[in-house]
Amino acid sequence: MDVRLLGVCGSPVREGNTEAFLDEALKAAGELEGVTTSAVLLSQKKIGDCRQCNWCMAKQENDRPCAIQDDMMEIYPRLIEADALLLATPTYCARLSGYMAAFMDRFRALVLGKCYRGVLDGKVGGAITVTWLRNAGPETALLSVVSAFLMWGMVVVSPGEGGCQFGAVGLSSVGGTGRFDPKDRLGVLKDDVGMASAHALARRMVQMTRTLKAGRQSLGKSQ
Ligand SMILES: Cc1cc2nc3c(=O)[nH]c(=O)nc-3n(C[C@H](O)[C@H](O)[C@H](O)COP(=O)(O)O)c2cc1C
């Protein structure tokens, strides 16, 4: 059964730790049969803030989910087509990044929009974060993403046994201590526990998507 997994990186840093962490998770999922992965890097996109103009609720048109004509226009169709969304954010002030927050606010058009209302319902969601210090906010960062998934009617997946159950946490300083090697920009790749958790989360998202799709098929539902 085919699974389309879309990853979104919410770090302003190109080729940084969050991007590398997401990439690893997508690779692990992509090794499974029938899985297609792709990624959106918010650092490369121009995405304005939702202004709560409510155009989407009253005047939304097919093929025009939002009044703001920016890079979300090319991302909306990818969100609609995806079976599963893996959102990756750096931990900023113990929560998601501003880039990721602006991006997620624009989901209003898919949650409450006149034409697209409900398209996220039943999709699978997973969250990953990269943090500098082990205990300086990764869990609350993940929760700021996961709570939105729940509000949107999505099915949230955890990485499973051990580690953090809200999503996968990667440490970008050595062991999350704050020490680092200035020659090594991608400390997260050395965090074996974080890596295993990201791989497990992405694979479990695929498994959950397949289970849900098979269930819908057996019930004769297209979505
Ligand atoms: C504005 C800002 C806020 C941050 N807040 C936290 C924090 O609360 N806890 C933490 O451990 N690291 C924090 N960091 C560090 C980042 O989470 C860390 O450097 C991470 O590796 C960034 O990922 P990147 O390499 O993809 O940019 C913060 C960094 C910035 C720029």
Ligand as a Chemical Component Dictionary entry (heavy atoms), coordinates in Angstrom:
data_LIG
# 
_chem_comp.id                   LIG 
_chem_comp.type                 NON-POLYMER 
_chem_comp.pdbx_formal_charge   0 
_chem_comp.three_letter_code    LIG 
# 
loop_
_chem_comp_atom.comp_id 
_chem_comp_atom.atom_id 
_chem_comp_atom.alt_atom_id 
_chem_comp_atom.type_symbol 
_chem_comp_atom.charge 
_chem_comp_atom.model_Cartn_x 
_chem_comp_atom.model_Cartn_y 
_chem_comp_atom.model_Cartn_z 
_chem_comp_atom.pdbx_ordinal 
LIG C1  C1  C 0 16.028 31.824 19.201 1  
LIG C2  C2  C 0 16.632 30.525 19.690 2  
LIG C3  C3  C 0 16.089 29.930 20.807 3  
LIG C4  C4  C 0 16.642 28.727 21.270 4  
LIG N1  N1  N 0 16.073 28.140 22.369 5  
LIG C5  C5  C 0 16.563 26.952 22.805 6  
LIG C6  C6  C 0 15.982 26.304 23.943 7  
LIG O1  O1  O 0 14.998 26.752 24.506 8  
LIG N2  N2  N 0 16.548 25.137 24.371 9  
LIG C7  C7  C 0 17.658 24.590 23.758 10 
LIG O2  O2  O 0 18.134 23.539 24.200 11 
LIG N3  N3  N 0 18.203 25.169 22.650 12 
LIG C8  C8  C 0 17.687 26.327 22.172 13 
LIG N4  N4  N 0 18.236 26.915 21.053 14 
LIG C9  C9  C 0 19.288 26.200 20.313 15 
LIG C10 C10 C 0 18.759 25.372 19.150 16 
LIG O3  O3  O 0 17.660 24.564 19.522 17 
LIG C11 C11 C 0 19.862 24.453 18.607 18 
LIG O4  O4  O 0 20.989 25.204 18.265 19 
LIG C12 C12 C 0 19.407 23.614 17.422 20 
LIG O5  O5  O 0 20.458 22.759 17.066 21 
LIG C13 C13 C 0 19.050 24.472 16.218 22 
LIG O6  O6  O 0 18.836 23.655 15.102 23 
LIG P1  P1  P 0 19.426 24.034 13.637 24 
LIG O7  O7  O 0 20.852 23.566 13.632 25 
LIG O8  O8  O 0 18.565 23.311 12.698 26 
LIG O9  O9  O 0 19.302 25.511 13.508 27 
LIG C14 C14 C 0 17.732 28.116 20.584 28 
LIG C15 C15 C 0 18.261 28.745 19.448 29 
LIG C16 C16 C 0 17.726 29.943 19.003 30 
LIG C17 C17 C 0 18.292 30.582 17.756 31 
# 
loop_
_chem_comp_bond.comp_id 
_chem_comp_bond.atom_id_1 
_chem_comp_bond.atom_id_2 
_chem_comp_bond.value_order 
_chem_comp_bond.pdbx_ordinal 
LIG C1  C2  SING 1  
LIG C2  C3  SING 2  
LIG C2  C16 DOUB 3  
LIG C3  C4  DOUB 4  
LIG C4  N1  SING 5  
LIG C4  C14 SING 6  
LIG N1  C5  DOUB 7  
LIG C5  C6  SING 8  
LIG C5  C8  SING 9  
LIG C6  O1  DOUB 10 
LIG C6  N2  SING 11 
LIG N2  C7  SING 12 
LIG C7  O2  DOUB 13 
LIG C7  N3  SING 14 
LIG N3  C8  DOUB 15 
LIG C8  N4  SING 16 
LIG N4  C9  SING 17 
LIG N4  C14 SING 18 
LIG C9  C10 SING 19 
LIG C10 O3  SING 20 
LIG C10 C11 SING 21 
LIG C11 O4  SING 22 
LIG C11 C12 SING 23 
LIG C12 O5  SING 24 
LIG C12 C13 SING 25 
LIG C13 O6  SING 26 
LIG O6  P1  SING 27 
LIG P1  O7  DOUB 28 
LIG P1  O8  SING 29 
LIG P1  O9  SING 30 
LIG C14 C15 DOUB 31 
LIG C15 C16 SING 32 
LIG C16 C17 SING 33 
# 
